[in-house]
Structures are given as structure tokens and as C-alpha cells.
Amino acid sequence: MSVERSASEQREHSASRGRALLVGAAVVAAGVLVACAVVIKRKRGIARVPEPAKRVDLNRYLGRWYEFARYDNRFERGRDFVTADYAMRDDGVISVINSGREGSADGPRRIARGKARVSPDSNNAKLKVSFFGPFYVGDYWVLDHDDDYGWSIVGEPGGTYLWILTRDAKPSLELQRALLERVRSLGYDVSMLRRTQQ
């Protein structure tokens, strides 16, 4: 009888210990997930993103743009000499080719190919972008642009991404100052901008 009780108590103790380990592992896993969420959460550069200021003429917007500055992001980290090339495809979708070099002008070139389509009722100023098959999940808002399409300020509704694009690889100091002032006037934190080497 005492042998049976001892075996039963051992099984119960082992089961109790297993449950405690399982609960402990679950608590650790939850802590790791919370820590990852805090690390992954990006800082917003603006509390409320403004609506795009003007209608966009897509034919004039297409072509090559040079990245003057951006809010740094994981998919461009460490890249300079960044360009964006937009072209209209036969099916009415815009092809997107983003490229940049890692480390230096001679560093490895990284290219991301995607596509974009205009969101309805947006005056061509809001687009949905896809770099992964048929899924258009990224937002591309042309917040403001030069009347002659010499520069463009691009954001998205979350306020965590921002790009300043120009047609010239090295815009004049006067234009650089004007662009930073325009970004500030839109409500963005310009201290978060990373200048892109061209």
C-alpha cells in the first residue's frame, strides 16, 4: 500500500512540476513577445499625418527620383545612393524599382522591385504598394510636391515613414533648406530625418 501511495505521489509531484515548468515557460515567452513588440514598434515622427496637399499628375510624377532624406527604416538601413524609378505598365499598374548601395558608392547594390496602384478618390496622391506578390499592403502618400515635379514629400498614414525625393541627385542648399522647412510645416519631426548620401 505504501509503495502504491509513494508511486502515486511521485506521479502527482512530477505532473505538478511539469505544470509549473509549462507555466514558467509561458510567462517567459509572453515576456519575450512583449519585449519584441516594444523593440519593433517604430517611433512616429508626427501625431496626425496630413492629407495630401495637391492632385498628382502621374505622367509627370513617373521617372527617376533621388532620395534626399528619409526616416530610417529596416528595409533601407545602411543604404545610400538611393533612387526610385516609376513607370506605367500596359495594365495601368505602376512599376516600382527602388535601389541603393550599402556602405559606399561602390558597395553592393540592393534592388527592390514592386508595383503600385492608385487608391480610388485620392486625386492620384494615395497609392497602395506591393513588393510581395498580389498583396497591396503598403501606403504611399504624396503629401506635397513641386508644381514642376522637381521634389516630392512622401509619407504614409501611420507617421513612421517619410521620404523626401528630388529629381536632382544633389539639390541646391536653398532647396534643401526649403524642403526641410516644408516638412516641418507639415508637422513632422525633422530631427528624425536621415540625409541620404548621393
C-alpha positions in Angstrom: 0.0 0.0 0.0 2.8 2.5 0.9 4.6 1.6 -2.3 1.5 2.4 -4.3 1.0 5.6 -2.4 4.6 6.6 -3.0 4.4 5.9 -6.7 1.1 7.9 -6.9 2.7 10.8 -5.0 5.7 10.8 -7.3 3.4 10.9 -10.4 1.4 13.8 -8.9 4.6 15.6 -8.0 6.0 15.1 -11.5 2.8 16.3 -13.0 2.8 19.3 -10.7 6.4 20.1 -11.6 5.6 19.8 -15.3 2.7 22.2 -15.0 4.9 24.7 -13.1 7.6 24.4 -15.9 4.9 24.9 -18.5 3.5 28.0 -16.8 7.1 29.4 -16.3 7.9 28.8 -20.0 4.6 30.6 -21.0 5.5 33.6 -18.8 8.9 33.8 -20.3 7.5 33.5 -23.8 5.0 36.2 -23.1 7.7 38.5 -21.8 9.8 37.9 -24.9 6.8 38.8 -27.1 6.2 42.0 -25.2 9.9 42.9 -25.4 9.9 42.3 -29.1 6.7 44.4 -29.6 8.4 47.3 -27.8 11.5 47.0 -29.9 9.7 46.6 -33.2 7.3 49.5 -32.5 8.6 52.4 -34.6 8.7 55.9 -33.4 6.2 58.2 -35.1 7.5 61.4 -36.5 4.1 63.0 -36.4 0.9 62.6 -34.3 -1.5 63.1 -37.2 -0.5 62.7 -40.8 -1.9 65.5 -43.1 -3.9 64.6 -46.2 -2.0 65.1 -49.4 -2.0 68.8 -50.4 -2.3 68.5 -54.2 -3.5 66.4 -57.0 -0.8 64.3 -58.7 -0.3 64.1 -62.4 1.0 60.6 -62.7 2.6 61.1 -66.1 4.7 63.9 -64.6 5.4 62.0 -61.4 6.9 59.0 -63.2 10.6 58.6 -63.8 13.6 58.7 -61.6 13.7 60.2 -58.1 16.7 60.6 -55.8 16.2 60.2 -52.1 17.4 63.3 -50.3 16.4 62.2 -46.8 14.2 59.7 -45.0 13.0 58.4 -41.7 15.4 55.4 -41.4 13.7 52.0 -41.7 14.7 48.4 -41.5 14.5 47.8 -45.3 16.8 50.7 -46.1 19.1 50.6 -43.1 22.7 51.3 -44.1 21.8 52.3 -47.7 22.8 55.4 -49.5 22.8 56.4 -53.2 19.1 55.5 -53.2 16.9 56.0 -56.2 13.3 55.2 -57.0 12.2 54.6 -60.6 8.5 54.6 -61.5 7.0 53.6 -64.9 3.5 53.0 -66.1 2.8 49.4 -67.2 0.4 48.4 -70.0 -2.1 47.1 -67.4 -2.2 50.6 -65.7 -0.2 49.5 -62.7 2.9 51.5 -61.9 6.2 49.5 -61.7 8.5 50.5 -58.8 12.2 49.9 -58.7 14.0 51.1 -55.6 17.7 50.7 -55.4 20.5 51.7 -53.1 24.1 50.9 -52.2 25.3 49.5 -48.9 28.2 51.2 -47.2 29.6 53.4 -50.1 29.2 54.4 -53.7 31.0 51.1 -54.6 29.1 49.0 -52.1 26.7 46.2 -53.2 23.6 47.4 -54.9 20.3 46.3 -53.4 17.2 46.4 -55.6 13.6 46.0 -54.6 11.0 45.6 -57.4 7.4 46.2 -56.7 4.2 47.7 -58.1 1.7 50.4 -57.1 -1.8 51.3 -57.9 -3.7 54.5 -57.3 -6.3 54.4 -54.5 -9.8 55.5 -55.6 -10.9 59.1 -55.0 -7.4 60.2 -53.9 -6.6 62.6 -56.7 -3.7 60.2 -57.6 -2.0 61.3 -54.4 -2.5 58.0 -52.5 -1.2 54.7 -53.7 -1.1 51.1 -52.5 2.3 49.4 -53.0 3.2 45.8 -53.2 6.6 44.2 -53.0 5.2 40.7 -52.2 3.1 39.2 -55.0 -0.5 40.2 -55.3 -0.8 41.9 -51.9 -1.0 45.7 -51.9 -0.4 46.4 -48.3 2.0 49.4 -48.2 0.7 53.0 -48.3 2.4 55.7 -50.4 1.0 59.2 -49.9 2.4 62.1 -52.0 1.9 64.7 -49.2 3.2 67.5 -51.3 5.1 68.1 -54.5 6.6 70.9 -56.5 4.4 72.3 -59.3 7.1 71.3 -61.7 7.6 67.9 -60.1 11.2 68.8 -59.0 10.6 67.4 -55.5 8.1 65.3 -53.6 7.4 64.6 -49.9 6.1 61.1 -49.4 4.6 59.6 -46.2 2.0 57.1 -45.0 -0.9 57.3 -42.6 1.0 55.8 -39.6 3.5 58.6 -39.4 6.5 56.3 -39.1 7.8 56.5 -42.6 8.8 59.6 -44.5 10.8 60.3 -47.7 12.0 63.5 -49.4 12.6 62.9 -53.0 14.2 65.2 -55.6 14.8 65.0 -59.3 18.4 66.1 -58.8 20.9 63.8 -57.0 22.4 66.8 -55.3 19.7 69.5 -54.7 20.9 73.1 -54.1 21.3 74.2 -50.5 18.4 76.6 -50.9 16.1 73.7 -52.0 17.4 71.5 -49.2 16.5 74.2 -46.6 13.1 74.8 -48.2 12.3 71.1 -48.2 13.2 70.7 -44.5 11.1 73.7 -43.7 8.1 72.3 -45.7 8.4 69.0 -43.9 8.5 70.9 -40.5 5.4 72.9 -41.6 3.6 69.7 -42.3 4.1 68.8 -38.6 6.9 66.2 -38.9 9.9 65.9 -36.6 12.8 66.9 -38.8 15.3 65.7 -36.2 14.4 62.1 -37.1 15.4 62.6 -40.8 18.5 60.8 -42.1 20.2 62.5 -45.0 20.9 60.2 -47.9 24.4 60.4 -49.4 24.2 60.7 -53.2 
